[in-house]
């Protein structure tokens, strides 16, 4: 039984370390929609490859009662997709999803969390 637990621990350790190694601050001071857009753009730049072009989808981006919803179109020389980022009023990114575009550590993926 202890061999099984040791092996399970060794298999789970890299996943746990990867989850704990997030170096981008998920919370920043946000006082309006513009600050929320900037916070989300910085996080998107962190998550996507450096050659990705990020454009604000101004028609979809909005301020709700409890959250800022920010949408970006993303593209590079071979892929295009979109990003949805939701930030609560305290400045914490509570939802982030990339669709139809590769991320730094993944190939084609639908989620970052």
C-alpha positions in Angstrom: 0.0 0.0 0.0 2.8 2.5 0.8 4.4 1.9 -2.6 1.1 2.8 -4.2 0.9 6.0 -2.2 4.5 6.9 -3.0 3.9 6.4 -6.7 0.7 8.4 -6.6 2.5 11.2 -4.8 5.3 11.2 -7.4 2.7 11.3 -10.2 0.7 14.1 -8.6 3.6 16.3 -7.5 4.4 17.8 -11.0 0.7 18.7 -11.4 0.6 20.4 -8.0 3.9 22.3 -8.7 2.6 23.5 -12.0 -0.6 24.8 -10.4 1.4 26.6 -7.7 3.9 28.1 -10.1 1.4 30.7 -11.5 3.6 33.8 -11.5 1.1 36.4 -12.9 -0.9 38.2 -10.2 -4.6 37.3 -10.6 -5.7 40.3 -8.7 -4.9 44.0 -9.4 -6.6 47.2 -8.4 -9.5 47.8 -10.8 -11.6 50.9 -10.5 -13.4 51.0 -13.9 -13.9 49.1 -17.1 -10.7 50.5 -18.6 -8.6 49.1 -15.8 -10.4 45.8 -16.1 -9.6 45.7 -19.8 -5.9 46.4 -19.2 -5.7 43.8 -16.4 -7.3 41.2 -18.7 -5.1 42.2 -21.7 -1.9 41.8 -19.6 -3.0 38.3 -18.4 -4.0 37.3 -21.9 -0.5 38.4 -23.1 1.0 36.3 -20.4 -1.0 33.2 -21.3 -0.7 33.4 -25.1 2.4 33.1 -27.3 4.3 36.4 -27.9 3.4 36.6 -31.5 -0.4 36.7 -30.8 -2.2 39.9 -31.8 -4.9 40.8 -29.2 -7.8 43.1 -30.2 -10.6 44.3 -27.9 -14.1 43.2 -28.9 -15.7 46.4 -27.8 -19.3 45.3 -28.7 -19.1 42.4 -26.3 -17.1 43.9 -23.5 -19.3 45.3 -20.7 -19.5 46.2 -17.0 -22.1 44.2 -15.1 -23.4 44.6 -11.6 -20.8 42.2 -10.1 -18.3 41.5 -12.9 -16.5 43.1 -15.8 -16.8 40.9 -18.9 -13.9 41.5 -21.3 -13.7 39.9 -24.7 -10.7 39.9 -27.1 -10.2 38.6 -30.6 -6.8 36.9 -30.9 -4.9 35.8 -34.0 -1.4 35.1 -35.3 -0.1 33.9 -38.7 -2.1 30.7 -38.6 -4.7 30.7 -35.9 -7.6 33.0 -34.8 -9.9 32.7 -31.9 -11.2 34.7 -28.9 -10.7 35.2 -25.2 -13.3 35.8 -22.5 -12.1 37.2 -19.2 -14.3 37.9 -16.2 -13.0 40.1 -13.4 -14.9 40.8 -10.2 -15.2 44.3 -8.8 -12.2 43.8 -6.5 -10.0 43.1 -9.5 -9.7 39.3 -9.3 -9.8 37.4 -12.5 -12.4 34.8 -11.8 -12.9 33.3 -15.3 -10.6 33.1 -18.2 -11.1 31.0 -21.4 -9.4 30.8 -24.7 -11.2 29.4 -27.7 -9.8 28.2 -31.0 -6.3 29.4 -30.3 -3.2 27.8 -28.8 -1.8 28.8 -25.5 1.8 28.8 -24.4 1.7 25.5 -22.6 -1.0 23.8 -24.6 -1.7 23.1 -28.2 -5.3 23.9 -29.2 -7.2 24.3 -26.0 -10.5 25.6 -24.7 -9.7 26.6 -21.1 -6.9 28.0 -19.0 -8.4 27.2 -15.6 
